[in-house]
């Protein structure tokens, strides 16, 4: 789990170089998730995110450009979720409030 105090001093230019590196997933996590849920290897897991206040849709637009959302002082939870979905080769459902 990433705490806000761990984000102090993060080089924003480095984050923009490879946004996916901000979210670390252990080697084999995608396979472990499939095994835990009983999902065949050929099927992509589906993950849901219930967004709270904020602009998850706007953060998604920045994420598709591999950019951190410049409107937030720290990495948005929705951006972390998008990175996790990509790392796990999953499908996502994002519900906006």
C-alpha angles and dihedrals in degrees: 000000000000115000121205091244088060089062095062112113096014110155104239091203090057091049090053091050092063115000092180091067089069090073113057118201120185118248109271095018093129091054091044091052092051092048093048092051095038093242117155116242091247092058121080115226116242119226127189129208122193102205119213127196113335135061108289090166092053091047088052090056090054091044092055086059089049090246131132111242103262091204093070124068091218134026108293116241089233090056090051089050092052090051091049092051090051092047091051093043087234136145121247138215113193117191114200121208 
